[in-house]
Structure formats: C-alpha cells, structure tokens
C-alpha cells in the first residue's frame, strides 16, 4: 500500500527503478501504456524478435518517438530514454538494469531468459506462466541461490489469486478453495485454431483484421490456459487439484460459498484446499447472471461459531450453514496492473506469488484420436490440450508436459482424451527446457 510513495521517493531522488521488457505482445503493450505514467520507473529497454512490433507497441501506447530512439543502452541509461532491440540477452546485461519482465509466452525462451537474469543478478517478473508451470519451482530456487527475486506477474490471474489466498491465511482463515472464472463448455476441449472464432462470435476475417492470434485464444478456450494458471497457483500456495483435474462447475458469484466447498459439506469439491475454475456458462449453454468470467475468488472457512456470527453480522454471503464464505474480484487488468509486481519486486524485494513446490502439472491430452506419425503442435493447437493433474500422478504416468508438446512426433496412436506419455514419442524433445524440467522433477518430485 506504500508502493506509490516509494516510487515517488525514487523519482525525487533521481534514482528510478530501471526496467527491461522482453516481449512486446498484448501483455507487454498493456504494461507499456501505464509504465510511462508511473513515477519512479525508467523503461530502459524493450526486446522483441521484431523490433518493429516493439516500436509499434510503444507508439500505440503513447510513447513519443524521441523517447524510444536510444541508439545504445548507455545512452538510454544516461538520458532516461528507451532502447529497442531484438537481443533479449543484451537487454538482460544492460548496465543499470534492475528488473526484467519476461513476457514472451514461450517456455523455452522464458527459461533461457530466467537463467540469464539469475546469472547477471537481475530480479525477474515472469509473465510467462507457461515457463513457470514447466519448471517454476526450480527457477525460484535458482533465483534464491543467486540472491534475486523471481515472481509471478500481478494483473495476471495467478498472482491475484495468490494475493487472495495470502490475505485469507494472514487473517487466520483456512482456505477451502481458490481460483478463477472462465467461459467453459465440455466440447471446448476439442476446439482448434480453425474453429475457435465461432465460439467467440467472430469471423476469421474479423479476427485477422484485429491481429488476434488463433492459437493463443484457443488455449484460453480449450481449457489449457486455465489448467496452466491453476497449476501455477497450486505450486505457489500449496493448494492442490482434484485427481481428475478441473471440473469447471457453473457458478455465479453469490453461489461461490456453497459450490466451492467439499462434497461432504454439500458442494462440488473433491477436497478442502483445492484449486478450481468456475464456468460463467451453464451446461445448458446459457450464460449465468453475475458470473465470474473475468475474475478470481477465494473461499474460506470460519474456525468457530463466533466467527460464523461475525460473517452474518457483516453481511458476508455464505453457504447455508454459515460456515463458508467467499470474496471475489470481478475483473483482472492484465498488463495494466503489472507495475505492482515491478515495484514490489524492485523496491521491496518480495514476489507477488512464487512457486514453492511441485504440486500440480499440466499434461498434453489428445483432442481427438491421434495417429502414429502425427506431429504435436502444442498449446492451443489442433492435436492436444492441457489437462491439470496432481504432480505425483503426472510423474507416475510419465506424462508429457504441455509445454514440451510442440514439434514432436508420435510413435503410436493415442485415443481421444488420453494423456500423451514420453514413451509415446518417436524421439523425445531435447534442449534447455527439457534439461531444466528434468532437474526440477528430480529436485521437487512429490
């Protein structure tokens, strides 16, 4: 609650927090829109494989041309301007840099950039939740060993959920459930980039004209992104998924406290302390009134009859017993809120959510019957979607993480709905991401 004052003090002292952004997509652009309005922040550089896209994002979000034309990082450091480059590692190594934001969305790139940050002594805000779910517990450990901060990104739903869980626990409540809302129907698991726009009510032509990425939007629709985000929350908070993964129960906000509780108490959960995503649409295809499609929630339990009476006295919406209550936030502002992470990490040296264990995993699952010889096309593609699974079950099945399910060939047929295993691949993937993932499994296996 003192971040603005601390940033103002840095600005007054002429010692702004110097920030580098890797990845100038939608999330990065939303951060750029607010960064130029935030006192005490100096955007030292932006790195993107397409510098033209980065410059376009800066201009679109209001940055004047003279502010983004620094010919070198030394010049940017000296005069407070911004350097645009296609070299992410050059940005990480730029003199004077304090905090790096990794917003590429590519697991391999995210892991590579994270390790470079730790080696160079840079604090890191990991927007790239795909990389975090693939190897976050090990990345967090490597950061601690290097004496830097590794953090989930505020504005994205996992960090907001972690904040709610922390609030409840710091108040002395047991957390019964935490998660987010989304638009869900069972058939969405079969959605592909060819069918995705129908579900969003758009034509392919309109989507293309708006610059929308079919695979990315399909990842949100087919359940993969929800699984990834809930795995990140589980690994950061110690909450765990149900054995069968996400159930997506339809639920309006005023029903959270009676729905997101264990079945033994009349709710829909497998167990107390569960991550779950609620659907904004009923299974009959009708959208619910007062739904939580864009928001996050936490359900917590009264530890005594006295606290139950307090819930009633102050108007909390509870289940019928009065024992369980919920708080929710109806929206998240994505990159517009990312400055909270940057300031918290850079000034307070604290994360806004960080992986502390390996409790959940997201495994590649066949969208349809897959034939031997087919090439998997990863998150949001035509072949597989990501199913949330307890980490112990994932390791026992030797399941293939969704973050490594791109560009690999199947050695045998996989029926629809079955998780793909490492043994099902003709040639297992290799590279830095695979190595770090294997190291993480050995270090954190439940």
NORMOPE-V895117 format. One record per pair of residues at least 6 apart in sequence whose ideal C-beta (glycine too) atoms are under 7 Angstrom apart, sorted by the first residue. I is the first residue (numbers start at 1). GAP is how many residues later the second one is. If there is no record, write none. Layout:
BEGIN
((I & GAP) (I & GAP))
END
This chain:
BEGIN
((3 & 337) (3 & 340) (3 & 341) (3 & 344) (6 & 337) (6 & 341) (7 & 31) (7 & 32) (7 & 33) (7 & 34) (7 & 336) (8 & 31) (8 & 32) (10 & 6) (10 & 7) (10 & 30) (11 & 28) (11 & 29) (16 & 24) (16 & 25) (16 & 26) (17 & 23) (17 & 24) (17 & 25) (17 & 81) (17 & 82) (17 & 325) (17 & 329) (17 & 330) (18 & 24) (18 & 26) (18 & 78) (18 & 79) (18 & 80) (19 & 22) (19 & 23) (19 & 24) (19 & 25) (19 & 79) (19 & 80) (19 & 82) (19 & 323) (20 & 24) (20 & 25) (20 & 27) (20 & 71) (20 & 72) (20 & 74) (20 & 77) (20 & 80) (20 & 81) (21 & 7) (21 & 10) (21 & 22) (21 & 25) (21 & 80) (21 & 82) (22 & 25) (22 & 66) (22 & 69) (22 & 78) (22 & 79) (22 & 80) (22 & 81) (22 & 82) (22 & 91) (23 & 25) (23 & 79) (23 & 80) (23 & 81) (23 & 82) (24 & 22) (24 & 24) (24 & 29) (24 & 30) (24 & 33) (25 & 78) (25 & 80) (27 & 76) (27 & 100) (27 & 307) (27 & 308) (28 & 29) (28 & 75) (28 & 307) (29 & 28) (29 & 31) (29 & 32) (29 & 306) (30 & 304) (30 & 305) (30 & 306) (31 & 70) (31 & 304) (31 & 307) (32 & 25) (32 & 26) (32 & 29) (32 & 31) (33 & 28) (33 & 29) (33 & 303) (34 & 302) (34 & 305) (35 & 6) (35 & 8) (35 & 304) (36 & 26) (36 & 27) (38 & 301) (41 & 298) (41 & 301) (42 & 38) (43 & 39) (44 & 29) (44 & 32) (44 & 33) (44 & 38) (44 & 39) (44 & 50) (44 & 52) (44 & 53) (45 & 28) (45 & 31) (45 & 37) (45 & 38) (45 & 40) (45 & 46) (45 & 49) (46 & 8) (46 & 12) (46 & 36) (46 & 38) (47 & 38) (47 & 39) (47 & 40) (47 & 41) (47 & 44) (48 & 6) (48 & 38) (49 & 37) (51 & 33) (51 & 34) (51 & 35) (54 & 30) (55 & 13) (55 & 29) (58 & 10) (67 & 14) (67 & 15) (68 & 14) (68 & 16) (69 & 12) (70 & 6) (70 & 11) (70 & 12) (70 & 13) (72 & 11) (73 & 10) (73 & 21) (73 & 22) (74 & 21) (75 & 6) (76 & 6) (76 & 7) (77 & 18) (77 & 19) (85 & 6) (88 & 25) (89 & 27) (92 & 8) (92 & 21) (92 & 24) (92 & 25) (92 & 28) (92 & 30) (93 & 27) (97 & 25) (98 & 25) (98 & 248) (99 & 23) (99 & 24) (99 & 26) (99 & 243) (99 & 246) (99 & 247) (100 & 17) (100 & 22) (100 & 24) (101 & 24) (101 & 26) (101 & 237) (101 & 241) (102 & 8) (102 & 11) (102 & 12) (102 & 22) (102 & 24) (102 & 25) (102 & 26) (103 & 24) (103 & 25) (104 & 6) (104 & 24) (105 & 23) (105 & 25) (107 & 23) (107 & 24) (107 & 27) (107 & 296) (107 & 326) (108 & 323) (108 & 324) (108 & 325) (110 & 16) (110 & 18) (110 & 20) (110 & 21) (111 & 20) (111 & 24) (111 & 321) (111 & 322) (111 & 325) (112 & 320) (114 & 10) (114 & 12) (114 & 17) (114 & 25) (115 & 27) (117 & 7) (117 & 31) (118 & 24) (118 & 25) (118 & 28) (118 & 30) (121 & 25) (121 & 27) (122 & 26) (123 & 25) (123 & 26) (123 & 222) (123 & 223) (124 & 19) (124 & 24) (124 & 26) (125 & 26) (125 & 28) (125 & 216) (125 & 217) (125 & 220) (126 & 6) (126 & 24) (126 & 25) (126 & 26) (126 & 27) (127 & 26) (127 & 29) (129 & 27) (129 & 29) (129 & 99) (129 & 100) (129 & 103) (130 & 98) (130 & 249) (130 & 273) (132 & 20) (132 & 100) (132 & 223) (133 & 95) (133 & 98) (133 & 99) (133 & 229) (133 & 270) (134 & 267) (134 & 269) (134 & 299) (134 & 303) (135 & 301) (135 & 302) (135 & 305) (136 & 96) (136 & 99) (136 & 219) (137 & 98) (137 & 218) (137 & 220) (137 & 221) (137 & 303) (137 & 307) (138 & 298) (138 & 301) (138 & 302) (138 & 305) (138 & 306) (139 & 11) (140 & 10) (140 & 214) (140 & 215) (143 & 6) (143 & 7) (149 & 196) (149 & 200) (149 & 201) (149 & 202) (150 & 201) (150 & 204) (151 & 190) (151 & 194) (151 & 200) (151 & 201) (151 & 202) (151 & 203) (152 & 6) (152 & 7) (152 & 10) (152 & 80) (152 & 84) (152 & 199) (152 & 200) (152 & 201) (152 & 202) (153 & 6) (153 & 185) (153 & 188) (154 & 6) (154 & 183) (154 & 184) (154 & 186) (154 & 187) (154 & 198) (155 & 177) (155 & 178) (155 & 179) (155 & 180) (155 & 181) (155 & 182) (155 & 183) (156 & 178) (157 & 23) (157 & 72) (157 & 139) (157 & 175) (158 & 71) (158 & 74) (158 & 75) (158 & 195) (159 & 182) (159 & 193) (159 & 194) (160 & 136) (160 & 169) (160 & 172) (161 & 17) (161 & 18) (161 & 19) (161 & 72) (161 & 135) (162 & 71) (162 & 74) (162 & 75) (162 & 191) (163 & 189) (164 & 14) (164 & 132) (164 & 134) (164 & 163) (165 & 10) (165 & 13) (165 & 72) (165 & 133) (168 & 7) (168 & 130) (168 & 132) (169 & 6) (173 & 127) (173 & 128) (174 & 126) (174 & 127) (174 & 129) (175 & 64) (175 & 98) (175 & 123) (175 & 125) (176 & 84) (176 & 85) (176 & 96) (176 & 97) (176 & 123) (176 & 124) (176 & 125) (176 & 148) (177 & 83) (177 & 92) (177 & 97) (177 & 99) (177 & 122) (178 & 55) (178 & 61) (178 & 97) (178 & 119) (178 & 120) (179 & 51) (179 & 96) (179 & 97) (179 & 98) (179 & 99) (179 & 118) (180 & 49) (180 & 97) (180 & 115) (180 & 116) (181 & 96) (181 & 97) (181 & 99) (181 & 110) (181 & 111) (181 & 112) (181 & 113) (181 & 114) (182 & 44) (182 & 95) (182 & 97) (182 & 98) (182 & 111) (183 & 97) (183 & 98) (183 & 110) (184 & 64) (184 & 95) (184 & 97) (185 & 96) (188 & 11) (188 & 33) (188 & 34) (188 & 35) (189 & 33) (189 & 34) (189 & 178) (189 & 196) (190 & 177) (190 & 178) (191 & 8) (191 & 27) (191 & 30) (191 & 31) (192 & 26) (192 & 190) (193 & 21) (193 & 22) (193 & 25) (193 & 187) (193 & 188) (193 & 189) (196 & 18) (196 & 21) (196 & 22) (196 & 25) (197 & 6) (197 & 7) (197 & 10) (199 & 22) (200 & 17) (207 & 7) (215 & 165) (215 & 166) (216 & 164) (218 & 162) (219 & 6) (219 & 160) (219 & 161) (222 & 158) (222 & 163) (223 & 23) (223 & 162) (224 & 155) (224 & 156) (224 & 161) (224 & 162) (224 & 178) (226 & 20) (226 & 51) (227 & 18) (227 & 19) (227 & 135) (227 & 159) (227 & 160) (227 & 161) (228 & 134) (228 & 158) (230 & 11) (230 & 16) (230 & 45) (230 & 47) (230 & 130) (230 & 158) (231 & 129) (231 & 130) (231 & 131) (231 & 157) (233 & 6) (233 & 42) (234 & 6) (234 & 7) (234 & 41) (234 & 125) (234 & 126) (235 & 120) (235 & 121) (235 & 122) (235 & 123) (235 & 124) (235 & 125) (236 & 117) (236 & 118) (236 & 119) (236 & 120) (238 & 118) (238 & 119) (238 & 121) (239 & 34) (239 & 35) (239 & 36) (240 & 33) (240 & 34) (240 & 119) (240 & 120) (240 & 150) (241 & 33) (241 & 34) (241 & 119) (241 & 147) (241 & 148) (241 & 149) (242 & 28) (242 & 32) (243 & 27) (243 & 147) (243 & 150) (245 & 142) (245 & 143) (245 & 144) (246 & 30) (246 & 31) (246 & 142) (247 & 21) (247 & 29) (248 & 29) (248 & 30) (248 & 31) (249 & 10) (249 & 19) (249 & 29) (249 & 30) (250 & 29) (250 & 31) (250 & 32) (250 & 33) (250 & 38) (251 & 8) (251 & 27) (252 & 36) (252 & 37) (252 & 38) (252 & 39) (253 & 37) (253 & 39) (253 & 75) (254 & 36) (254 & 63) (256 & 41) (256 & 43) (256 & 70) (256 & 72) (257 & 42) (257 & 60) (257 & 61) (257 & 62) (257 & 67) (257 & 68) (257 & 69) (258 & 8) (258 & 9) (258 & 61) (258 & 62) (259 & 8) (259 & 9) (260 & 7) (260 & 8) (260 & 9) (260 & 16) (260 & 39) (260 & 66) (261 & 6) (261 & 8) (261 & 38) (261 & 58) (261 & 63) (262 & 7) (262 & 9) (262 & 10) (263 & 6) (269 & 7) (278 & 14) (280 & 7) (280 & 8) (280 & 11) (280 & 12) (280 & 13) (281 & 6) (281 & 7) (282 & 6) (292 & 36) (292 & 38) (294 & 36) (294 & 37) (294 & 38) (295 & 33) (295 & 34) (295 & 35) (295 & 36) (295 & 37) (296 & 32) (296 & 33) (296 & 36) (297 & 29) (297 & 30) (297 & 31) (298 & 28) (298 & 29) (299 & 25) (299 & 27) (300 & 25) (301 & 22) (301 & 23) (302 & 6) (302 & 9) (302 & 21) (308 & 14) (308 & 15) (311 & 7) (311 & 11) (311 & 14) (312 & 10) (316 & 9) (317 & 8) (317 & 9) (318 & 6) (318 & 7) (340 & 12) (341 & 11) (344 & 6) (344 & 8) (345 & 6) (357 & 87) (358 & 33) (358 & 82) (358 & 86) (358 & 87) (358 & 88) (359 & 32) (360 & 28) (360 & 30) (360 & 31) (361 & 28) (361 & 30) (361 & 33) (361 & 40) (362 & 24) (362 & 25) (362 & 26) (362 & 39) (362 & 40) (363 & 23) (363 & 24) (363 & 26) (363 & 31) (363 & 36) (363 & 37) (363 & 38) (363 & 39) (363 & 56) (364 & 12) (364 & 20) (364 & 22) (364 & 36) (364 & 38) (364 & 41) (364 & 55) (364 & 56) (365 & 19) (365 & 20) (365 & 22) (365 & 52) (365 & 53) (365 & 54) (366 & 18) (366 & 48) (366 & 49) (366 & 50) (366 & 51) (366 & 52) (366 & 54) (367 & 16) (367 & 17) (367 & 18) (367 & 49) (368 & 48) (369 & 44) (369 & 46) (369 & 47) (370 & 13) (370 & 40) (370 & 43) (370 & 44) (371 & 42) (372 & 38) (372 & 39) (372 & 40) (372 & 41) (373 & 36) (373 & 37) (374 & 9) (374 & 36) (375 & 32) (375 & 34) (376 & 7) (376 & 8) (376 & 29) (376 & 30) (376 & 32) (377 & 6) (377 & 29) (378 & 27) (378 & 28) (379 & 7) (379 & 23) (384 & 18) (384 & 21) (384 & 36) (386 & 16) (387 & 32) (389 & 10) (391 & 55) (392 & 54) (395 & 46) (395 & 50) (397 & 22) (397 & 24) (398 & 23) (398 & 24) (398 & 25) (399 & 20) (399 & 22) (400 & 20) (400 & 21) (400 & 22) (401 & 36) (404 & 25) (404 & 29) (404 & 30) (404 & 33) (405 & 15) (408 & 17) (408 & 21) (409 & 16) (409 & 17) (409 & 18) (410 & 14) (410 & 15) (410 & 16) (411 & 13) (411 & 14) (411 & 15) (412 & 12) (414 & 6) (414 & 10) (422 & 6))
END
